[in-house]
Amino acid sequence: MAIISSLTTYFSHSNYGKHQLKQELKKDHDQRGIQSGGATRFSTFATHANSISHCFGAIERCLSSGTIKFDTKAVCTFISFVPRWF
């Protein structure tokens, strides 16, 4: 749950991250971005997780190409869980 919340927070606050994600999503058939919602309900978490899964390929391409880096406080805590990207 922390990883989903961190990714949602990163892309909701980072204008540069949003822009790069939108550019990568243009290459995909499914161009839905990350949907935001409230912070306390489980259904909101499910919405976040579903929207992250839709654009996970685009996020991975952004990370592997180096256009975005997860070095902010919101996402730096889970970098160890995805060592193949860094």
N, C-alpha and C positions, 0 to 999 in steps of 0.2 A: 504494500500500500504506500510505503514511503517513496518508492521509486516513481510510481504513477503520480503521486502528489508533487514530487520534485520536478518531473518533466512538465507537468501542467503549469506549475509556477514559473519555470524557466521560460517557456514559450508564451505565457501570458504577460510577462514583464519585459522581455527582451524584444525590442523592435527589430534589431538586426537578426535575431534568431527567427522571428516570425517571417521576415522577408526571405531569408535563405530557405526556410521550410516551404514557403509558397512557391519559390522558384523550383525546388526539387519536386514538389507535388504536381507541377505542370507536366512533368514527364510520365506521371502515373495515370492509369485509367480512372482510379478512384481518387479524386482531388479534394476530398473532404479534409479539412484541417482539424486541429485539436479543439474540441468543444469545451467551453468553460461552463461552470455551474456553481452551485453553492458549496460550502465547505463541510457540512456536517452530515448529510444524508447518505446512506449507502447507495441509493439509486444514482446519486451524483457521482460517486466513485465508480460505479459501473459505467456510466456515461463517459467519464474520463478514460477509463481503461479501454473501452471500445474505440474511442477516438484515437488514442495512442496506437492501438493495434492497426488501425486503418492507415496511419501515416508512418509506421515504424520503418518501412523501407526507405522512405525519404529522410528520416532522421538519421538512419545508419549511413546513407550516402553523404549527408552533410558532415557527419563526424569523420568518416573515412577520407573524405576529400580535404578536410581541414578547414572548411568554410565556417564551421562553428566549433567552439571548444566549451566543454562543460567545466568551467573554472569559477563559476559563481557559487555563492553560499548555498543556493537552493539545490544544486546538483552535485557539488563536489563530494558530498558524503557517500555517494554510491558509485564513484568512479571505479573502485576496486571490484565491483560486480561485473563490469564490462571491460576487462583488460584487453581484449582483442581490438578495441577501437583506438587504443592509445599507444 
